[in-house]
Amino acid sequence: MLRNLLLLLLLSVLGLASIGRVNSHEESGEWHCDSDSETQLVAEFRPGIVTLDGHAEDWKDIDGFEFSLLPALDPDAEHEYNAGKMTVKALHDGHDVFFMLQVNGDYVYSKGENNKCPSVALMFQIGEEASYHNMGGCKEGVSSCTNKTCKGHEVDIMHFSIGNAIPGRLYGRNPVDNAEGSGGDRYLDGNGPSGNDSRSQNDWKGAWWHSGFNLNSGFVEDDSPYAKDGKKGTYYFEFSRPLRTLDRLQQDAQFKISGTSKMSVAFWYPLEGLPWHGSGHYSVGCDWISLDIPSGSSIVTTRTTGSVNASGVFALLLSVVSLCASVFVGYWVLFRPKTVPFTPMENL
């Protein structure tokens, strides 16, 4: 899983070819943020409705939150991403948590060149001191940041670029990723700063899609670039991960049912055909947003109660039918007409 200690000013570009570096928030001026502390994303309990293929049809009945995308280093509304807002949806099934990111954008794709393709990242707070700003807020630099010097500032980052990812295909969380430790072959994992244990396990899975594709499924690598550049439409990025992971190294965010976590979402896009750079991304806010993971007990209780009531009615009906059948059989045995004549033994 993404093992970034937030200070990870080297975010691994999860593309699918080679790991690149993404620089952290390296603003030159004084940081300012007018955050909306009321923003709360709710991951509803909706088991069994999502297939991880990048398609949004499964999510049509799930409420999301629409965010303006502002430059991460200068969250000024004047420089907002001009193709539209990003819609973020989430749900859980009691075991896994799922995310759907939807954002408008003309289709651009350069095979094998991640920074010439759209890219997204999810960041979650791990350490209690971890801030959104500066990816955890550790004051140590890349070379001096370790799991000791930046303890309490850890964050979990999952970065997904599409440079070598076939649309609609599922990537991440597989034996090869786990065997290699960093998940480098699928880039649904990351690398931590110096001093970190690299024995990571990739628990993320993800897929992507664009509404401009003519096919609904079945792409292979030879179909690249899959659509014509400049075609208008919407990008879809779909991910999942277990609520809790087998993490002993303080590298994964751990989600709790009936609990709240802090997260953020970033988006990179190659404007005017120019490749994006690590810190040149947009974000859904300039501070953490809350991710609420409610219990499904109320839904389960309602459904269970309904099921019990239906079962009770059916059982009562079955009892009545059985009673009527018993009465009929008893009447037929005791009072049926004696149509068979009596034959004395001596006449046989």
VENJOHU-V964230 format. One record per helix or strand of 2 or more residues. SS is the DSSP state (H for helix, E for strand). FROM is the first residue (numbers start at 1). TO is the last residue. If there is no record, write none. Layout:
SS & FROM & TO
SS & FROM & TO
This chain:
E & 11 & 12
E & 21 & 22
E & 40 & 45
H & 57 & 59
E & 65 & 67
E & 70 & 71
H & 77 & 79
E & 86 & 92
E & 96 & 104
H & 114 & 116
E & 119 & 125
E & 155 & 161
E & 171 & 172
H & 175 & 180
E & 205 & 210
H & 221 & 223
E & 234 & 242
E & 259 & 268
H & 271 & 273
E & 282 & 283
E & 289 & 293
H & 297 & 335
H & 345 & 347
